Amino acid sequence: MISVLESGAEDMREVEDGYEITTAPDELGQVKTDLEEQGIPVEEAELTFVPQTTVPLAGEEAKRVLRLIQSLEELEDVEAVYANFDIPPDVMEEATVR
């Protein structure tokens, strides 16, 4: 972890298959290069938006928002969809199963 932070990363957290590293957009290339030079494999490096605040959603409202997001993602001209909702895992699972 120290080598990641010394490379210019702001944060690092463990996820299912590895680690997610957060850095400033202008530091992404340098952090990736530093990690690879240290022999740390980088599976993916991409810029993405991370919300500073989130909006809690539940019930029907959460299901409607998820349907909207899915519809937007299916559009041919849409490359990515970003949102700042916070849906509890059980509601998210129930809504995506259908």
C-alpha positions as a Markdown table, in Angstrom:
| # | Residue | x | y | z |
|---|---|---|---|---|
| 1 | Met | 0.0 | 0.0 | 0.0 |
| 2 | Ile | 2.8 | 2.4 | 0.8 |
| 3 | Ser | 4.2 | 2.0 | -2.8 |
| 4 | Val | 0.8 | 2.8 | -4.2 |
| 5 | Leu | 0.5 | 6.0 | -2.1 |
| 6 | Glu | 4.1 | 7.0 | -2.9 |
| 7 | Ser | 3.2 | 6.7 | -6.6 |
| 8 | Gly | 0.7 | 9.6 | -6.2 |
| 9 | Ala | -2.5 | 7.7 | -5.4 |
| 10 | Glu | -5.0 | 9.2 | -3.0 |
| 11 | Asp | -6.7 | 6.1 | -1.7 |
| 12 | Met | -6.8 | 2.3 | -2.1 |
| 13 | Arg | -9.4 | -0.2 | -1.1 |
| 14 | Glu | -9.8 | -3.9 | -1.4 |
| 15 | Val | -12.6 | -5.1 | -3.8 |
| 16 | Glu | -13.7 | -8.6 | -4.9 |
| 17 | Asp | -10.9 | -9.4 | -7.3 |
| 18 | Gly | -8.1 | -7.1 | -6.2 |
| 19 | Tyr | -7.8 | -3.4 | -5.3 |
| 20 | Glu | -9.3 | -0.2 | -6.4 |
| 21 | Ile | -7.0 | 2.8 | -6.4 |
| 22 | Thr | -8.3 | 6.4 | -6.5 |
| 23 | Thr | -6.1 | 9.2 | -7.8 |
| 24 | Ala | -6.5 | 12.7 | -9.3 |
| 25 | Pro | -7.2 | 12.5 | -13.0 |
| 26 | Asp | -3.9 | 14.1 | -14.0 |
| 27 | Glu | -2.0 | 11.5 | -11.9 |
| 28 | Leu | -3.6 | 8.4 | -13.5 |
| 29 | Gly | -0.9 | 7.8 | -16.1 |
| 30 | Gln | 1.9 | 8.3 | -13.6 |
| 31 | Val | 0.4 | 6.1 | -11.0 |
| 32 | Lys | -0.2 | 3.3 | -13.6 |
| 33 | Thr | 3.4 | 3.6 | -14.9 |
| 34 | Asp | 4.9 | 3.6 | -11.4 |
| 35 | Leu | 2.9 | 0.5 | -10.4 |
| 36 | Glu | 3.9 | -1.4 | -13.5 |
| 37 | Glu | 7.6 | -0.5 | -13.0 |
| 38 | Gln | 7.3 | -2.0 | -9.5 |
| 39 | Gly | 6.0 | -5.2 | -11.0 |
| 40 | Ile | 2.4 | -4.6 | -9.7 |
| 41 | Pro | 0.0 | -5.7 | -12.5 |
| 42 | Val | -2.6 | -3.2 | -13.5 |
| 43 | Glu | -5.7 | -4.9 | -14.9 |
| 44 | Glu | -7.6 | -1.7 | -15.8 |
| 45 | Ala | -6.9 | 2.1 | -15.6 |
| 46 | Glu | -9.7 | 4.4 | -16.5 |
| 47 | Leu | -11.1 | 7.8 | -15.6 |
| 48 | Thr | -14.5 | 7.7 | -14.0 |
| 49 | Phe | -16.8 | 10.1 | -12.0 |
| 50 | Val | -17.1 | 9.4 | -8.3 |
| 51 | Pro | -19.9 | 11.3 | -6.6 |
| 52 | Gln | -19.1 | 13.5 | -3.7 |
| 53 | Thr | -22.6 | 13.2 | -2.2 |
| 54 | Thr | -25.2 | 10.5 | -2.7 |
| 55 | Val | -29.0 | 10.4 | -2.7 |
| 56 | Pro | -30.5 | 7.5 | -0.8 |
| 57 | Leu | -33.2 | 5.6 | -2.7 |
| 58 | Ala | -35.5 | 2.7 | -1.8 |
| 59 | Gly | -38.6 | 0.9 | -2.9 |
| 60 | Glu | -40.4 | 1.9 | -6.1 |
| 61 | Glu | -38.3 | 5.0 | -6.5 |
| 62 | Ala | -35.1 | 2.9 | -6.6 |
| 63 | Lys | -36.6 | 0.5 | -9.1 |
| 64 | Arg | -37.6 | 3.3 | -11.4 |
| 65 | Val | -34.2 | 4.9 | -11.3 |
| 66 | Leu | -32.5 | 1.5 | -12.0 |
| 67 | Arg | -34.9 | 1.0 | -15.0 |
| 68 | Leu | -34.0 | 4.5 | -16.3 |
| 69 | Ile | -30.2 | 3.8 | -15.9 |
| 70 | Gln | -30.6 | 0.4 | -17.8 |
| 71 | Ser | -32.6 | 2.1 | -20.6 |
| 72 | Leu | -29.9 | 4.8 | -20.9 |
| 73 | Glu | -27.1 | 2.2 | -21.0 |
| 74 | Glu | -28.9 | 0.3 | -23.8 |
| 75 | Leu | -28.9 | 3.4 | -26.1 |
| 76 | Glu | -26.4 | 3.0 | -28.9 |
| 77 | Asp | -25.0 | 6.5 | -28.6 |
| 78 | Val | -24.4 | 6.3 | -24.8 |
| 79 | Glu | -20.9 | 5.4 | -23.7 |
| 80 | Ala | -21.3 | 5.6 | -20.0 |
| 81 | Val | -23.9 | 6.5 | -17.4 |
| 82 | Tyr | -23.0 | 8.1 | -14.0 |
| 83 | Ala | -25.3 | 8.5 | -11.1 |
| 84 | Asn | -25.1 | 9.5 | -7.4 |
| 85 | Phe | -27.8 | 7.2 | -5.9 |
| 86 | Asp | -27.3 | 5.1 | -2.9 |
| 87 | Ile | -29.5 | 2.0 | -3.0 |
| 88 | Pro | -29.3 | -0.7 | -0.3 |
| 89 | Pro | -27.8 | -4.0 | -1.6 |
| 90 | Asp | -31.0 | -6.0 | -0.9 |
| 91 | Val | -33.1 | -3.5 | -2.9 |
| 92 | Met | -30.5 | -3.4 | -5.7 |
| 93 | Glu | -30.5 | -7.2 | -5.9 |
| 94 | Glu | -34.3 | -7.4 | -6.0 |
| 95 | Ala | -34.6 | -4.8 | -8.7 |
| 96 | Thr | -31.9 | -6.3 | -10.9 |
| 97 | Val | -33.2 | -9.9 | -10.7 |
| 98 | Arg | -36.4 | -9.0 | -12.6 |
